[in-house]
Amino acid sequence: MNNDFQEELNLHSAGAIIRHASVFNHLESHQNNFQLSKEFTDKWVLPLYMKIRNKHDLSWVDYLLELKNELTEDVTLTLLGDFNWRTRTVGAYLSVLKNYKNQIPIIGVHLLKSEVCYAGDLYALILAYYNTPETIEYLHKYLEYYLQKPELDFDQEAVLEAVAYLDVINKTNNLSKYLKLWNKMLEERNEISKVRNIQIAKIVEKQEGKESSEKYLKNLDQVIINPELSIKHITEQIKIFTRIETLF
């Protein structure tokens, strides 16, 4: 297999599906200079990465409690330093459970740089959970930049919901200053989608005929986009954080 192609596959698996330049490129990411061992990932990653977001099944907590004495700062730093969404999300979650506040800048920079997908929503949740001026600033910096990037379908909605949650908790009104940008981004993203869909329809027409192309476009018209924000999910997740953290 071609080495470049293999590298692309590895990056895709790690969650680096979209590589992009941003104003945050100058920020230094916490990254390991070594590969994780199979033993380490078997213990700290594979049993947890698909479960920690599941509010209906907390059986993984029992597994983690058995490792309580082994869960150190080195473990969470190693997880956060691996270039993979699975390890980084587990590392961020475990960092909160151990209340390693010195790792907040690592999580904040990971959010701002958004190097891997499937992780930003959890970073936003954690920053909202800590609810300090520092963590709130990371959320605002993210929104100020990424709400102006409709072509980057990242974690804008999750971060907005984190800000909305904090507005309720702190009796602030920070969300309001982002709603205009949010609506504008949704409109622009919809226009981008229309252009892409027309391009795809032309390909379908060439390959399968005009009838199939028209059917494709008709089905798209039936898709409903829901841009509504809700703090229900983040509120439930933070309650789980609060409950579990006392065990560690």
N, C-alpha and C positions, 0 to 999 in steps of 0.2 A: 504493500500500500504506500502511496506517495506520502512523504513525511509532512508536507504542508497540509494535505487533506486530513491526515491523522491529527495534526495539531488543531485544525478547525473542529474536528469531532470532539476532541478533548475540551476545547473551550466551550463548545455548545453544551456538553454534558455538565460542565462546571457552572453554567448559567450565564456565561458571557455571550449571549445570543446577539446583542447589539453593542458594538464597540463604538464609542462616541467621544469626541473631544468636548470639554466643558470648561467653564471658568474655575472649576475645582481641581483641574489637573495638577496644579502646583502643590496641592495638599499631599502629604506623605501618608500612604496607606500602611497599616500594620500588616506585614507579610512575612511568612516563614521563609527561611532559606534552606528548607529540607522537605522531603516528602514524608507524609504520614505513613506509619506502618499499618499493616492489615490488622494487627492486634489492637492498635489504638482506635481505628475506625470501627472495628467490630464491637468495641466496648462503648464508645462515646457517640458514635454517629448513627450507624445503621438501626439500632433499636429505638432511636429517638426522633430523627429528623422528620418523619412522616406523622408523628403522633403529638408533638408538642403544641400544635395549633388546634387539636381536636378537643373542644370543650365538653364533648359528650362521653369521652373515654379518657380517664386520668389514670389508667392502670400503669402507665409508664412511670408514674411518680414512685410507685413501690420499687420498681427496678432501680430507679435513681437513688432511692434511699439506701439501698444495699451498697451503693458506691459512695455514700456520703463522705466518708473519711478520705476517700481518694480524690474527691472533687476539689482541686486546688486552683489557685490563680494561674499556674503554669498550664493546666488543662484548658482553661477557658481562653487563655492567650494563644495557645496552639490552635485551637479550633477557629478562633477569630482571624488568625493569620494565614489560614489555608485558603487558596483561591478557588472556592467552591461554595455555592449557595447552601448546600446541605450542612457543611461544617460551620459556616459562618452563622447560620440561623440558630443552630444548637448552641454554639459558643455564646452568642448574644443572650439567649434565654438563660443559660446556666450562669452567666455573669450576673444577671439580675437576681437570680435565686440566692447567690452568694453575696449580693450587694457590693460588688466590686466597682464602686463609683469611679475609681481611677481609670476604668476602662471605657467610661463614657465618651471620651474623645475618639477612641477607636471606632465605636459604633456610630458616632456622629459623622465622622469622615466617610465611613462605609456608605452611609445613607447619601451624603452629598455627592460622592463620586459614582454611586450606583454602577459598580463594575460588574455585578452579577444580578440576575433577575431572581424572583421568588423570595427576596430577602427584605426589601425596602419596607413592606408593610409591618414586618416584625420590628425592624429598627424604629419605625415611627411609634409603634405601640410602646416600646421600651422607653423611648425618650419622653413620651407623655406620662408614663408611669412614674418616672423620676421627678418630673414636674419641677425643674429648677430653671433659673434664668439661662443657664448654659444649654440645657437640653431644649428648651423652647426656642432658643436662637437657632439651633440647628434646623428645626422644623421650618422656621420662617425663611432662612436662607435657601432651603430646598424649594419652597413654594415660589419665592421671588424669581428664581431662575427657571425651574422646570414648568411652571405654568405658562411660560412663554415659549415652550418647546412642544407644540402639538404633535410634531412628528415622532416624539419620544413618548410612547405609551407606557410610562413607568408607574410610579406609585403616588401620583398626584392626589388621587382620590383618598387613599389611605392617610396621607399626611394631612389633608384638609380635615378629615374626620378626627384626627388626633388633635388638631387645633380647635375644632368645634367642641370636643370633649373637654379640653382644658378651659375653654371659655365658660363652660358650665361650672367646672370645679373652682376656677379662680375668679368667677364673676367678671370676666373681661369680654371684649367684643372684637377680638382679632380676626375672626373668620370673615367679617363683613368686608374687610379691605381686599380680600382675595376673590370674592364672588364674581366680580366683573371679569377678572382675568380667567377665572374658571369657566364661565359661560362663553367667553370669547374663544378659549382653547377648545371647548367642545364643538363650537361652530366650525372652527378651522379644521379640527380633526375630522369632522363629518365631511368637509369639502375634500380633504385629502383622501378619505375613504371612497368618495364618489369617483374621483379620478382613477384610483386604483381599480375599482370595480369595473369601470368602463374599459380599462385596459385588459382586464381579465376576460370580460365579455367578448372582446374582439378576438382574443386567443381561442375562447370556446367556440366562437362562430367559425373560425378557420378550421378547427379540428373536428367539430361535431355538427356544424350547421347553424343557421340563423334561429331555428326554433329552440334549440338547446340554449343558445345565447340569451334569447328573450326570457326563457324560463328561469335562467340563472338570475337575471336582473329582477324579475318579478318576485322571486323568493326573497331577495334582499330587501325589497320594499316591506316585507312582512316582519322584518327584524325590528324589535323595539329596543332602543337604547335608553337605559334608565340612569340619568345623571344625578339622581337624588342622593344627598348625603345623609348618613345616619350614624349615630354614635352608639347604637345598640351593641354592635359586635365588640368595639373597643372597650366599652364599659364592662361587658361580661368577661373579656380576657383579663382586664386589670383586676377584677375581683378574684379571678383564679390566681393571678400572680400573688396578690396579697395573702391569699389563703395558703398557698404552697410555700411561699418564702419563709414563713414561720417554722417550717419543718427543717430548714437548712441553716 
